[in-house]
Amino acid sequence: MSDLPSFLPGFAAAYAILLVAASSPGPAVAMLLGIATGQGRAPALVAATGIACGSVMLNLGTLIGVGLLLAEAAWAMTILRWLGAGYLAYLAWGAWRKALSPPRINAAEVAPRSMGRHFLAGFLLQVTNPKAVVFWLAIASVGATAGGGAGIVALFVLGAFAISFACHGAWALLLSAGPIRRAYGRARGWIEAGLGTFFLFAAYRLATSEINETS
């Protein structure tokens, strides 16, 4: 772990993208809204834990897949980097479109479940979401753990879990409070505009950056 400082810039870039994306409304937020308003905070936090664990599975899967790809063809990272930048640009376009006409966030219909089933529902929602898979590929293309050992990968995955749980857990807490939910609705246009700007900047940085590869 003595070489950790050299990986910190990559960690910061990947975590910044994850932080913004995990904070953005989507299917997971709709599920948490339905659970939080209908069944309370504790079940919503359990579901948020399941979502974070699903993110870990996708994170590991994309890191392993990218590593195998690079073992066969190092030039593939350049292609993956451009694909990731294109996807981030697509997210930016979607965020700006929502900023001009913010859609209403409707709570997903969630039947009463045990805590274990709430966890499983959050986990399955995340690992079966095609957009989440593509998003994690975009993060993997940053190359935050390229050339690092098992300790670096484990540390990166642990940090990604913490960010995912913190963001979705915050949604679980906030969405159970009516005044906070209404305040977010009033400010959502500005929030989406900020997200769009960030994703475009991240796409530019990813497309123009060079990933250091070690043999």
Summary of the structure (lengths in Angstrom):
residues: 215
radius of gyration: 17.7
end to end distance: 17.8
largest distance: 54.3
contacts: 696
relative contact order: 0.23
helix: 79%
strand: 0%
